[in-house]
Amino acid sequence: MSIAQISLAELLREHVTLEVESIDRMYLNVYIPRLQCESGASWFLKRQRQYPVASSAAMAPISRAFVEAIEAYAKVHQIPLLTFRKGERKDDVVAPYIRQAAGREGIVLIGKAQEKTTTFRTTKGHGPRSADRYPRLLRTTAMVNQYYFYGVDADFGPFFFKFSSYFPYTAKFCLNGHEYLKQQLRQAGIVYEALDNGILSCADPLQMQALADGLSAEKIEALIRKWQGRLPQPFTAAEREAGYDYDISILQAEFALTQVLDRPQTGRLLFEAAIRENLDLGRPEEVQLIFERRITKRTPGRFRTHILTEGVTPALHVDYKHSRIKQYHKEGRALRTETTVNNTRDFQIGKRLKNLPALRLIGFQANRRLLHVQQISHNCLLGEDAFQQVNHPQIVSGQRVAALRFTDPRVQALFSALVAFRLLPQGFANPELRVLLAPLLGLTPDQLTPGQMTYHLRRLRLHGLIQPIPNTHRYQVTAFGWRVAFFFTRTYARLLRPGLAAIVPQAPLLNNRLQLRFDQLERALNDSIAQAYLT
């Protein structure tokens, strides 16, 4: 079967040899909540450390003792203590030490690097009151030494724990869910073959997925507490008992879906075709994709789809606020779809580690939604009956509904707006559709009345293209609606509009590549007609 005869849906259905959903990289913030503001830091220095004045000078002895403890720890356990050079890739430096560990649990390297972090400094005001002239703490940033503890855990594999050497001694913890999965497979005696940061094959795929699903917030917290207890601490046991203990929040979480293909070359060609299909729907080259919330002019960040090429391997990136879906062909063997959440509040979820179950649901659903839409967009052909159903008025439950005519610019704009909602997990509402539809019609949102929007929504609903979400004022696009929207927008933008431009007298010439495509199309149509006539 040739590449032209295989759809993306068929490829993923019949040519995937292994599929696994797993948390990938997690980057966690380990911090003391009570020391994140000036008043909390001042109270700690005065009450716990008994300093008469809270100042940066009072922090220096704590920092010196902490650094001395780190150096003593490295000496006692015979752990190399290196200074990372500026611009040096830390993973490349650490990799040999991880390999030498050969799976043994422990810290294999301590690295030191100067990095900017949040801290406190002493300032003095100049106001009219005498109280303004007393020194006080001010939250700011500074370049300080950061100590990286690189280690290997028996259950999780490689990780690193990074501590700031200056007050309030905030730490970062990084782990990899795929490395955790490999460790669990080894412990369970399940044979597998690695795919860089992933799994290429496995003797028991069902058990492998169960192990991946078992990576919970509780296990991650237990891992952090385990190594926190083994490493030097800047605070005493009494201070930790007094409430100055570390808490954990999520800075970054990656949720990956890996689909290993038995036909890598075909998979790559289809993947390249599929990502091209997502570039010109609604707007040329860049399309606004909405994950979960209404987007307005005040919404921060960029909302776009773009293609990055590293060497000869293309990658699809879909941005939403601080988060991103990335899709690429991994090592030429697997399709990797990966949602990276850099700020949990983009989805109105708290940052504490206990919110991981809700966050992973959003991440894995986003991966599946993207693949679902790509499969429909890659093969969005409509039958004659379906096409006529949309293009003609209908009577539905005794209600007459106007046609959605293919050549009507307003209908094309309406379908282009629908396409922009293809990753929306909770549907869309009247105002959100109006914001997207108005610019496509050359209007401002205020120029579209509620009555006009209600009319458009009624047509879409009665034609079966959208359906209301129960007990809400929101709608979801149906599977039939996706297919119709993709077919109408693609056919109009790629076939009808350029074709009309080519036959209109005195029309500007098409570029060479587009003209070649139309020549090929014309020859194919002629061949098909001739073949049908002979038959």
C-alpha positions as CSV (number, residue, x, y, z in Angstrom):
1,M,0.0,0.0,0.0
2,S,1.4,3.4,-1.0
3,I,1.7,6.4,1.3
4,A,-1.1,8.1,-0.5
5,Q,-3.5,5.3,0.4
6,I,-2.8,5.3,4.1
7,S,-4.6,7.7,6.4
8,L,-3.1,8.9,9.7
9,A,-6.0,7.2,11.5
10,E,-5.2,3.9,9.8
11,L,-1.5,4.3,10.6
12,L,-2.2,4.8,14.3
13,R,-4.8,2.1,14.4
14,E,-2.9,-0.7,12.5
15,H,0.8,0.2,12.6
16,V,1.5,1.1,16.2
17,T,3.4,-1.7,17.9
18,L,3.6,-0.1,21.4
19,E,1.8,2.8,23.1
20,V,2.5,4.2,26.5
21,E,1.3,7.2,28.4
22,S,3.7,8.5,31.0
23,I,4.7,11.5,33.0
24,D,8.0,12.6,31.5
25,R,10.1,15.3,33.1
26,M,8.9,17.0,36.3
27,Y,10.6,20.1,37.8
28,L,9.5,20.9,41.3
29,N,9.9,23.8,43.6
30,V,10.9,22.9,47.2
31,Y,10.4,25.9,49.4
32,I,9.4,27.1,52.9
33,P,6.1,29.0,52.5
34,R,6.7,31.1,55.7
35,L,10.0,32.5,54.3
36,Q,8.7,33.8,50.9
37,C,7.9,37.4,52.1
38,E,9.8,40.1,54.0
39,S,7.7,39.8,57.2
40,G,8.1,36.1,57.4
41,A,11.9,36.3,56.9
42,S,12.1,39.1,59.5
43,W,10.1,37.1,62.0
44,F,12.3,34.0,61.6
45,L,15.6,35.9,62.1
46,K,14.2,37.7,65.2
47,R,12.3,34.8,66.9
48,Q,14.1,31.7,65.8
49,R,17.7,33.0,65.5
50,Q,17.3,35.7,68.2
51,Y,18.8,38.6,66.1
52,P,17.8,42.0,67.4
53,V,17.6,43.4,63.8
54,A,16.5,41.4,60.8
55,S,19.2,42.1,58.1
56,S,21.2,40.3,55.5
57,A,24.1,40.3,57.9
58,A,22.1,37.9,60.1
59,M,21.8,35.5,57.1
60,A,25.5,35.2,56.4
61,P,26.3,32.8,59.3
62,I,23.6,30.4,58.2
63,S,24.9,30.5,54.6
64,R,28.5,29.8,55.7
65,A,27.4,26.9,57.9
66,F,25.3,25.4,55.1
67,V,28.1,25.6,52.5
68,E,30.6,24.1,55.0
69,A,28.1,21.2,55.6
70,I,27.9,20.6,51.8
71,E,31.7,20.5,51.4
72,A,32.0,18.2,54.4
73,Y,29.3,15.9,53.0
74,A,31.2,15.7,49.7
75,K,34.5,14.9,51.5
76,V,33.0,12.3,53.8
77,H,31.2,10.4,51.0
78,Q,34.0,11.0,48.5
79,I,31.7,12.7,46.0
80,P,33.3,14.9,43.3
81,L,32.6,18.6,43.8
82,L,32.8,20.5,40.4
83,T,32.2,24.0,39.3
84,F,30.1,24.3,36.1
85,R,31.6,26.6,33.5
86,K,29.4,29.3,32.0
87,G,27.5,27.9,28.9
88,E,28.4,24.3,29.8
89,R,25.7,21.8,29.3
90,K,25.3,20.2,32.7
91,D,23.7,16.9,31.4
92,D,26.8,16.2,29.3
93,V,29.1,16.7,32.3
94,V,27.0,14.5,34.6
95,A,26.3,11.7,32.1
96,P,29.6,9.8,32.7
97,Y,29.1,9.8,36.4
98,I,25.6,8.4,36.1
99,R,26.9,5.6,33.8
100,Q,29.7,4.8,36.3
101,A,27.1,4.5,39.1
102,A,25.8,1.4,37.2
103,G,22.4,1.6,39.0
104,R,23.9,1.9,42.5
105,E,21.8,4.3,44.7
106,G,23.5,7.4,46.0
107,I,24.8,10.9,45.1
108,V,27.3,10.7,42.2
109,L,28.3,14.3,41.7
110,I,27.9,17.8,43.3
111,G,28.0,20.7,40.9
112,K,28.2,24.4,41.7
113,A,27.0,27.2,39.5
114,Q,26.2,30.9,39.9
115,E,22.6,31.6,39.0
116,K,20.0,34.3,39.7
117,T,17.6,33.5,42.4
118,T,15.1,35.3,44.7
119,T,16.6,36.4,48.1
120,F,16.5,39.3,50.5
121,R,18.7,42.3,51.0
122,T,18.8,45.1,53.6
123,T,17.5,48.5,52.7
124,K,16.9,51.7,54.6
125,G,14.1,54.2,53.8
126,H,14.4,58.0,53.8
127,G,10.9,59.0,54.8
128,P,9.9,61.7,57.3
129,R,9.3,59.3,60.1
130,S,12.1,57.8,62.2
131,A,10.7,54.3,61.6
132,D,11.3,54.8,57.8
133,R,15.0,55.1,58.5
134,Y,15.5,51.8,60.2
135,P,17.0,48.9,58.1
136,R,14.5,46.4,56.8
137,L,14.4,43.4,54.5
138,L,13.5,43.8,50.8
139,R,12.7,40.9,48.5
140,T,14.9,41.0,45.4
141,T,17.1,38.8,43.1
142,A,20.8,38.2,43.2
143,M,23.5,35.9,41.7
144,V,24.4,33.3,44.2
145,N,25.9,29.8,44.2
146,Q,23.6,26.9,43.5
147,Y,24.6,23.4,44.5
148,Y,23.4,20.5,42.3
149,F,23.2,17.1,43.9
150,Y,23.1,14.6,41.1
151,G,22.1,11.1,42.2
152,V,20.5,7.8,41.3
153,D,17.5,6.4,43.3
154,A,16.7,2.7,43.4
155,D,13.1,3.3,42.4
156,F,13.3,6.4,40.3
157,G,16.7,6.3,38.6
158,P,18.6,9.5,37.9
159,F,17.5,12.8,39.5
160,F,19.0,16.1,40.8
161,F,18.3,18.2,43.9
162,K,19.4,21.8,43.6
163,F,19.8,24.0,46.7
164,S,20.4,27.8,46.8
165,S,23.3,28.6,49.2
166,Y,21.6,31.8,50.3
167,F,18.5,32.7,52.3
168,P,15.7,31.5,52.1
169,Y,17.5,28.4,50.7
170,T,14.9,27.5,48.1
171,A,15.5,24.2,46.3
172,K,14.5,22.6,43.0
173,F,14.0,18.9,42.4
174,C,14.0,17.2,38.9
175,L,12.9,13.7,38.1
176,N,12.0,11.8,34.9
177,G,8.9,9.6,34.7
178,H,10.3,7.4,31.9
179,E,13.5,6.7,34.0
180,Y,11.1,5.8,36.9
181,L,9.3,3.4,34.5
182,K,12.5,1.8,33.4
183,Q,13.5,1.2,37.1
184,Q,10.1,-0.3,37.8
185,L,10.4,-2.6,34.8
186,R,13.8,-3.8,35.9
187,Q,12.5,-4.5,39.4
188,A,9.5,-6.4,38.1
189,G,11.7,-8.5,35.8
190,I,9.9,-7.3,32.6
191,V,12.1,-7.3,29.5
192,Y,12.1,-4.0,27.6
193,E,14.1,-2.0,25.0
194,A,14.8,1.6,25.7
195,L,14.2,4.4,23.2
196,D,16.3,7.3,24.6
197,N,13.9,9.0,26.9
198,G,11.2,6.4,26.4
199,I,10.4,2.7,25.7
200,L,10.8,1.1,22.3
201,S,9.4,-2.4,23.1
202,C,8.2,-4.3,26.1
203,A,7.4,-7.9,26.9
204,D,4.3,-6.9,29.0
205,P,2.8,-3.7,27.7
206,L,-0.3,-3.8,30.0
207,Q,1.8,-4.1,33.1
208,M,4.1,-1.4,31.8
209,Q,1.2,1.0,31.5
210,A,0.0,0.1,35.0
211,L,3.5,0.9,36.3
212,A,3.5,4.2,34.5
213,D,0.1,5.1,36.0
214,G,1.4,4.3,39.4
215,L,3.7,7.3,39.5
216,S,1.7,9.4,42.0
217,A,2.1,12.6,43.9
218,E,2.6,10.6,47.1
219,K,5.5,8.6,45.6
220,I,7.1,11.8,44.3
221,E,6.9,13.5,47.7
222,A,8.3,10.4,49.5
223,L,11.3,10.5,47.1
224,I,12.0,14.2,47.8
225,R,11.6,13.7,51.6
226,K,13.9,10.7,51.4
227,W,16.8,12.6,49.8
228,Q,16.1,15.8,51.7
229,G,16.7,13.8,54.9
230,R,20.0,12.5,53.6
231,L,21.5,15.7,52.4
232,P,22.8,18.7,54.4
233,Q,20.1,21.1,55.6
234,P,20.3,24.9,56.3
235,F,17.7,24.7,59.1
236,T,17.9,22.9,62.4
237,A,15.5,20.1,63.5
238,A,13.9,22.5,66.0
239,E,13.3,25.1,63.3
240,R,11.7,22.5,61.1
241,E,9.4,21.4,64.0
242,A,8.5,25.1,64.5
243,G,7.0,25.2,61.0
244,Y,10.0,26.1,58.9
245,D,9.9,22.9,56.8
246,Y,9.9,22.6,53.0
247,D,6.7,22.3,50.9
248,I,6.5,21.1,47.3
249,S,4.9,22.8,44.2
250,I,5.0,22.1,40.5
251,L,7.1,24.3,38.3
252,Q,7.0,22.2,35.2
253,A,5.3,18.9,34.2
254,E,5.5,17.0,31.0
255,F,2.9,14.5,30.0
256,A,3.9,12.2,27.1
257,L,2.2,9.8,24.8
258,T,4.7,7.6,22.8
259,Q,3.4,5.5,19.9
260,V,6.1,3.2,18.4
261,L,5.5,2.5,14.7
262,D,6.3,-0.6,12.7
263,R,6.8,1.5,9.5
264,P,9.0,4.5,10.7
265,Q,9.5,6.0,7.2
266,T,5.8,5.9,6.4
267,G,5.1,7.3,9.8
268,R,7.3,10.2,9.3
269,L,5.9,11.1,5.9
270,L,2.3,11.0,7.2
271,F,3.3,13.0,10.3
272,E,4.8,15.7,8.1
273,A,1.5,15.7,6.0
274,A,-0.6,15.8,9.2
275,I,1.2,18.8,10.7
276,R,1.0,20.7,7.4
277,E,-2.8,20.2,7.6
278,N,-2.9,22.3,10.8
279,L,-1.2,25.4,9.4
280,D,-3.8,27.1,7.2
281,L,-7.2,26.6,8.9
282,G,-8.9,29.9,9.6
283,R,-5.7,32.0,9.2
284,P,-2.6,31.5,7.1
285,E,0.4,29.7,8.7
286,E,-0.6,30.5,12.2
287,V,-3.7,29.3,14.0
288,Q,-4.9,30.3,17.4
289,L,-5.5,27.2,19.5
290,I,-7.5,27.4,22.7
291,F,-6.9,24.9,25.4
292,E,-9.4,25.6,28.1
293,R,-10.1,29.3,28.8
294,R,-11.5,32.2,26.9
295,I,-8.8,34.3,25.2
296,T,-9.1,38.0,25.0
297,K,-6.7,40.9,24.2
298,R,-5.7,40.9,27.9
299,T,-4.7,37.2,27.9
300,P,-0.9,37.0,28.3
301,G,1.3,34.9,26.0
302,R,1.2,33.7,22.4
303,F,-1.5,31.4,21.0
304,R,-0.1,29.8,17.8
305,T,0.9,26.8,15.9
306,H,4.3,26.7,14.4
307,I,6.8,24.2,12.9
308,L,10.3,23.9,14.1
309,T,12.9,21.8,12.2
310,E,15.9,20.4,14.0
311,G,18.1,19.0,11.3
312,V,15.7,17.1,9.1
313,T,13.2,16.3,11.8
314,P,10.1,18.5,11.9
315,A,8.3,19.2,15.2
316,L,4.8,20.7,15.7
317,H,4.5,23.2,18.6
318,V,1.1,24.5,19.9
319,D,1.4,27.3,22.4
320,Y,-1.2,28.3,25.0
321,K,-0.2,30.9,27.6
322,H,2.8,29.4,29.4
323,S,2.0,25.8,28.2
324,R,2.8,23.9,25.0
325,I,2.0,20.8,23.1
326,K,5.0,19.4,21.2
327,Q,4.8,16.6,18.6
328,Y,7.7,15.1,16.8
329,H,9.1,11.9,15.4
330,K,11.3,10.4,18.1
331,E,14.6,8.9,16.9
332,G,12.8,8.0,13.6
333,R,10.9,5.2,15.4
334,A,8.0,6.7,17.3
335,L,5.5,9.5,17.3
336,R,5.8,11.5,20.6
337,T,3.0,13.8,21.6
338,E,3.9,15.8,24.7
339,T,2.1,18.4,26.7
340,T,4.3,20.6,28.9
341,V,2.6,22.7,31.6
342,N,4.8,25.5,32.9
343,N,2.1,27.2,35.0
344,T,-0.7,25.2,36.5
345,R,-2.8,28.3,36.9
346,D,-3.2,28.5,33.1
347,F,-5.9,25.8,33.8
348,Q,-7.1,27.2,37.2
349,I,-5.3,24.4,39.1
350,G,-3.2,25.0,42.2
351,K,0.6,24.6,42.1
352,R,0.9,22.2,45.1
353,L,2.1,18.7,44.3
354,K,-1.2,17.3,45.5
355,N,-2.9,18.7,42.3
356,L,-0.9,16.3,40.1
357,P,-3.9,14.0,39.4
358,A,-6.0,16.9,37.9
359,L,-3.0,18.2,36.0
360,R,-2.1,14.8,34.4
361,L,-5.7,14.4,33.3
362,I,-5.5,17.7,31.4
363,G,-2.1,16.8,29.9
364,F,-3.0,13.4,28.7
365,Q,-6.4,14.6,27.4
366,A,-4.7,17.4,25.4
367,N,-2.4,14.8,23.7
368,R,-5.4,12.6,22.7
369,R,-7.4,15.6,21.5
370,L,-4.6,16.7,19.2
371,L,-4.3,13.3,17.7
372,H,-8.0,13.0,17.3
373,V,-8.2,16.3,15.4
374,Q,-5.2,15.4,13.2
375,Q,-6.8,12.1,12.2
376,I,-10.0,13.9,11.2
377,S,-8.2,16.7,9.4
378,H,-6.0,14.3,7.5
379,N,-9.0,12.5,6.1
380,C,-12.0,14.9,6.1
381,L,-13.8,13.7,3.0
382,L,-17.6,14.0,2.9
383,G,-20.0,11.9,1.1
384,E,-22.5,13.4,-1.3
385,D,-25.4,13.0,1.1
386,A,-23.6,14.7,3.9
387,F,-22.5,17.5,1.7
388,Q,-26.1,18.1,0.4
389,Q,-27.5,17.9,3.9
390,V,-25.4,20.9,5.0
391,N,-25.9,22.8,1.8
392,H,-29.7,22.7,1.8
393,P,-32.4,23.9,4.2
394,Q,-33.6,21.1,6.6
395,I,-36.6,20.4,8.8
396,V,-35.4,19.2,12.2
397,S,-38.0,18.3,14.8
398,G,-40.5,20.5,13.1
399,Q,-38.1,23.4,12.9
400,R,-36.9,24.8,9.6
401,V,-33.1,25.5,9.6
402,A,-31.4,27.5,6.9
403,A,-28.7,26.1,4.7
404,L,-25.0,26.4,5.3
405,R,-23.9,27.0,1.7
406,F,-20.4,26.1,0.7
407,T,-19.7,29.3,-1.3
408,D,-21.1,31.7,1.3
409,P,-18.2,33.7,2.8
410,R,-20.1,33.9,6.1
411,V,-20.3,30.2,6.3
412,Q,-16.6,29.8,5.5
413,A,-15.8,32.3,8.3
414,L,-18.1,30.4,10.7
415,F,-16.4,27.1,10.0
416,S,-12.9,28.7,10.2
417,A,-13.9,29.9,13.6
418,L,-15.1,26.5,14.6
419,V,-11.8,25.0,13.7
420,A,-10.0,27.2,16.2
421,F,-11.9,25.4,19.0
422,R,-10.5,22.0,18.1
423,L,-8.5,21.6,21.3
424,L,-11.1,23.1,23.7
425,P,-11.9,20.5,26.4
426,Q,-14.9,22.3,27.9
427,G,-16.5,23.5,24.7
428,F,-17.2,27.1,23.8
429,A,-19.8,29.8,24.4
430,N,-21.5,32.5,22.4
431,P,-19.1,35.3,23.3
432,E,-16.0,33.1,22.5
433,L,-17.4,32.3,19.1
434,R,-18.2,36.0,18.4
435,V,-14.6,37.1,19.3
436,L,-13.2,34.7,16.6
437,L,-15.9,35.1,14.0
438,A,-16.0,38.9,13.8
439,P,-12.4,39.4,12.5
440,L,-13.0,36.8,9.8
441,L,-16.0,38.8,8.6
442,G,-14.1,42.1,8.7
443,L,-16.0,43.3,11.8
444,T,-15.4,44.0,15.4
445,P,-17.1,41.8,18.0
446,D,-19.4,44.6,19.0
447,Q,-20.8,44.7,15.5
448,L,-22.1,41.2,15.8
449,T,-25.4,41.3,17.7
450,P,-26.5,38.6,20.2
451,G,-29.4,37.8,17.8
452,Q,-27.0,37.2,14.9
453,M,-24.8,34.9,17.1
454,T,-27.9,33.0,18.3
455,Y,-29.0,32.5,14.6
456,H,-25.5,31.1,13.7
457,L,-25.5,28.8,16.7
458,R,-29.0,27.6,15.9
459,R,-28.0,26.7,12.4
460,L,-25.0,24.8,13.6
461,R,-26.9,22.9,16.2
462,L,-29.9,21.9,14.0
463,H,-27.5,20.7,11.3
464,G,-25.8,18.5,13.8
465,L,-22.4,20.2,13.8
466,I,-22.5,21.3,17.4
467,Q,-24.3,20.0,20.5
468,P,-25.1,21.8,23.8
469,I,-23.3,20.7,26.9
470,P,-26.0,19.8,29.5
471,N,-26.8,22.3,32.2
472,T,-24.5,24.9,30.6
473,H,-24.6,27.6,28.0
474,R,-21.6,26.0,26.2
475,Y,-21.3,23.9,23.1
476,Q,-19.1,21.2,21.8
477,V,-18.3,20.4,18.1
478,T,-19.5,17.0,17.1
479,A,-17.4,14.5,15.1
480,F,-19.6,15.3,12.1
481,G,-19.0,19.0,12.7
482,W,-15.3,18.6,12.7
483,R,-15.3,16.7,9.4
484,V,-17.6,19.3,7.8
485,A,-15.6,22.3,9.1
486,F,-12.3,20.8,7.9
487,F,-13.7,19.8,4.5
488,F,-15.3,23.1,3.8
489,T,-12.4,25.3,4.8
490,R,-9.7,23.1,3.2
491,T,-11.6,22.6,-0.1
492,Y,-12.4,26.3,-0.4
493,A,-9.0,27.6,0.6
494,R,-6.9,25.0,-1.4
495,L,-9.0,24.1,-4.4
496,L,-11.8,26.5,-5.2
497,R,-10.2,29.9,-4.5
498,P,-6.9,29.2,-6.3
499,G,-8.8,27.4,-9.1
500,L,-11.0,30.4,-9.7
501,A,-8.0,32.7,-9.7
502,A,-6.4,30.6,-12.4
503,I,-9.3,30.7,-14.8
504,V,-10.4,34.3,-14.3
505,P,-9.3,36.5,-17.3
506,Q,-6.3,38.7,-16.5
507,A,-5.8,37.0,-13.2
508,P,-2.3,37.1,-11.8
509,L,-0.2,34.0,-12.5
510,L,0.0,31.5,-9.7
511,N,3.4,30.7,-8.3
512,N,5.2,27.8,-10.0
513,R,4.6,25.2,-7.2
514,L,0.8,25.9,-7.0
515,Q,0.5,25.9,-10.8
516,L,2.2,22.5,-10.9
517,R,-0.2,21.2,-8.4
518,F,-3.2,22.3,-10.4
519,D,-1.7,20.8,-13.5
520,Q,-1.3,17.5,-11.7
521,L,-4.9,17.7,-10.5
522,E,-6.2,18.4,-13.9
523,R,-4.3,15.5,-15.4
524,A,-5.6,13.2,-12.6
525,L,-9.2,14.3,-13.3
526,N,-8.8,13.7,-17.0
527,D,-7.3,10.2,-16.4
528,S,-10.1,9.3,-14.0
529,I,-12.8,10.5,-16.5
530,A,-11.1,8.6,-19.4
531,Q,-10.8,5.4,-17.2
532,A,-14.5,5.7,-16.2
533,Y,-15.5,6.1,-19.9
534,L,-13.5,3.0,-21.0
535,T,-15.0,1.0,-18.1
